[in-house]
């Protein structure tokens, strides 16, 4: 995949090393996420969150991350763990200003070093990943962005591509639910559903059920695709370019299914939702302190059922 519409400015090389590395890494991670969504992977979490604490502590391939109690190690690990309705994929994202030729070499070498060496790591709810992928982004100016992928399935993976979820091995189902649990913990905290998120890590079920009941009463319809629970609206003022508001949401049926299924050993994983990455712009009305009104409105949604409503605010 390539695009000539996005590229690094010719002065980018003058940035400090840590600034440049951070920006390239952020771009690489963002494009890797979109690529995994395009490939059908609905849920994601950071490696250190998806991997069980005991597995991190015992694994010779683990490393200590910021905020983690895992021991230090010089052996690298992936950035992320993604899950689809059939597979669990270890993913590391790369962002580089090197040429495509160099990036191809990086992807190939790093797959063996960062991905394959961690193929047996146990996930929180049990099971291991079925495959791994390096997604490396070349940001070399002036040729624009290009993505290079190094991919492979693990010999120990019990399922094969195309396997139906009803016939997946229990270990794969548990691995999928491990990623889903971390995915929704992060999403629910972001949405302000703190009691439900805390329940997934041992919080009281009574408070979580009370918050779920409140979420049901707070649900609204935004696009005729089913009710959503809306989070708090944020507003960004861009000065002469106007302002945007962003309101996160989660499909109510996804919220309910996650609450009921993820902590039950006998329940299936949460169902995949519809992907909305090509938003249609429509007219709506909004006001903030009586200073903003008619706006353009866009809705985007990932495959996990979590998305955002964007409104471009026009001053009158």
N, C-alpha and C positions, 0 to 999 in steps of 0.2 A: 504494500500500500504506500502511496506517496502523495504529496500535495505541494504545489509551488506557491500556495497562498499564505503559508506560515513559514517564517524563517527568522534566524537571529540577525539582529542589526549588525552592520559591519564593524561597529565600535564595541561589540559585545566582548571581544577578546581583551579589552582594557579593564574589565571588571576584576575585582580581587578574586583570588582563587576560590575562597569559600562561598562568595556570592554567586559566582558563575556556576559552581558545582551544584549549589542549592537550586538555582533557577532551572538548570538543565535537568536535574533530578525530578523536580516538580512537574515539568512539562512531560518528561518520560513517563512518570507515574500516571498522570492524567490521561495521556493517550493510551497507555496500557489498559487502564480501566475501561475506556470507551471501546477498545478493541475486544476485550473480554466480554463486554455486554453484547457487542455485535456477534460474537461467536456463540452466544447463548448461555453465558454464565451469569446467573442472577444474583448470587450472594458472595460477599467477600469480607475478609477480616485480615488484620495484621497477623503475621506468622506467630509472634510471641503470645497473642491472645488466643488463637485457635489451637495452639499446641498445649496439651495438658501440662500443668506444672511439674508433675512427676516425670513426664517424658522429657521435658526440657532439662530437668536436673540430672537425669541419667544419660541423656543422649550425648555421645562424643562429638556430635556435629552441631551442638547448640552454641549460641553466643549470648552474652548478656546485652539486653537492650535497655534503653533509658526507662526507669521505673519498674524494671523486672527484677525478680529475686533469683533469676537463673545465674549460674556461675559463668565466669568469663571463659571465652574460648576463642582461639584464632581461626577456627573453622567457620566459614561463612554460611549463612542460611538465606532462604528466600525472603522477599519483602512481604508477600501476601499469600493467602490461600483462597482460591475461588472455588465455587461449587455451582454446578448445573443440576438439572433433575436426574442426571445419570453419573456424573463424574465429579471428582475433587482434584483440583489442579494447583500445584505449587507454582507460584509466579514470581519472577523477579523482573523489575522494570529498570531499564537503562536509558539515560539521556546523554548524548555525546555530540560534540561538535566535530568529531572526526569524520572521515570519508565513509561512504557506504561499504567499501571494501574492508576497512578496519572494523567497522561495526559488525559486519558479518562474522569476522574472526572472533570478536568479543563475545557475541551471542553463543557461538558454538562452544567456546572454551568455558564460559560461565555456566552453561547448562550442566556440564559434567561436574563442575566444582561446587555450584550453589544448589542445584536442583537434585541431581541424581544421588548425591551423597546424603540427602535428607529424606529419601523416599520411604524409609521405614519408620519415621517419626510418628508416634501415636497422637491422634487428635483428642480434644477434650472429652467428647462423648464416645470415644473409641474409634477404631478403624484407622486406615492410613490413606494417603492420596493415591489416586489411580494414574496420574500423569503429571507432567511438569512442562513449564514453558518459560523461556526467556523472551521478553519483548524489548528489543533495543531500538531506540529512536536516534536516527542521524539528523542533526540540526545544522549540518554544514551549509553555510551561505556560499553562493547564492542559489543553490539547487533546491532549497525548500526541505520539507520534512519527508523522511522515508522510514518505514518500519521494517525491521528484520526480526523474524521469529525463529527460535530454535525449540523444537517440540519433540517429545517422546512419551510413550506410555511405559509404565513400569512393569517388568516381567511378573511381579507378584500381584498385579491388579487382577481381581477375580472377574470383573465385568468386561464387556467389550463394547465398542461404540455401537449405539443404537439399542442397547439393552433397555427394556421398559422398567420403570421404577418399581412395578409390582413384582418383578423377578430379580431385583438387585439383591446381592448378598447383604446380610444384616450389617456386616462391617462397613460396607459402602454407605448404607443408609445412615448409620451412626456418624460416619465422617461428614456426610452432607449436613446432617443436623448440627454437628459441631460448628461448621462455618455459619449456618443460619443463625444459631444462637448468638454468636458474636456480632453478626451483621445487624440483628435487631436490637441488641443491647445498645449499640452505638446509635442506631436510628431513633430508638425510643427516648434516649436521653436528649438527643438533639431536638425532638418534638416536644419535650417537656413532660413526657410520660415516665417520670423518674421512678415511681413505685413499681410499674410494670417491668422496667429495665432492671431494677434492683431485685425483683423476684427471681430473675434468671440466674442470679448469683447468690441465692439464699435468702432474699428478703421475704417479709411476711406476705402470705398469699391473700390475706384478708384485705390489706391495703391495695394490693394489685387488682383484685376483683372490683373493689370500689372505684378505682381509677378507670378500669375498663368500662364500668357502667356509665361513668361520667363521659368517657370518650364516645360511647354510643349516642348519648343525648346531645353531644356537641357536633356530631357528624353533619356534613353538608354535601350537596351534589354540585360538582363543578363542571362536569363535561358529559353527563349522561352515561358514564361508564361504571356507575356505582358510587355509593357514599364514601367520603374520605373524612379522616380526622385531620383538621388543620392545626398547624403549630403557630407560633407567634410570628407576626409579620415583621420583617426587617426592611429598613429604607436606606438606600445609598444615594446621596446627593452628589452628582457629577458636575455641578456648577453649570456652565454654559451648555453642557450636553444634556441637561435635564437630570431626572432622578429615576431610579428603578426601585420597586419594592419586590421582596422575595418572601414567599410564605411556603414553608415546607409542609408536606402532608403525607399521610399513609392511608392506603385503601383500607376501609373498615373491615372487609372480609379477611384481608391479610393480617391485620392486627389481631382479630379474633382467633384466626387459625394458628398464628404464632404463639399466642397465649396458651391455647389448649394443647398444642402438639409438642412443643419443643422440650418440655420437661417430662413427657410421657414416653416410656420405653416402647410401648405398643403402638404409638401413633405414627403415622407416616410423616415425612418432611413437609414443610409448608409448600403450597402450590406456587408455581411461577406465575407472575402477573404479566400484563401487556407492556411491551417496551414502547415508549413514546420519546423519540429523539428528533423527530422532524415536526416541531410544533406548528400548529395553525394559529395565526394571529387573528384575534377578534376584538371587538369593542366591549368594554365594560366600564363600570363606574367605581371610583374609589375616592376616599378623602382622608387626609391626615392633617389635623389642626386647621381644617377648612381652607387649606392652601393648595390642595391638589385635587383634580377631578378627572375628567375623561382620560383613559389610558388605553394603550395597546396591551393585550393580554396573551401570554404564552404559557402553556403547560408542558412540562417535561416529566418523564417518569422512567425509572430504571426497572429492570425485570423483577426486583424484589417488592414492587408495589409502593415504593417510597419515591416521592418526586417533589416538585416545587412549582408554584404559580408565580410567574414573573409578570409584573405590570410596569409599563413604561409611563411614568407620570409626566403629564404636560401641565405647565404653569399657565394660568390665564390672567 
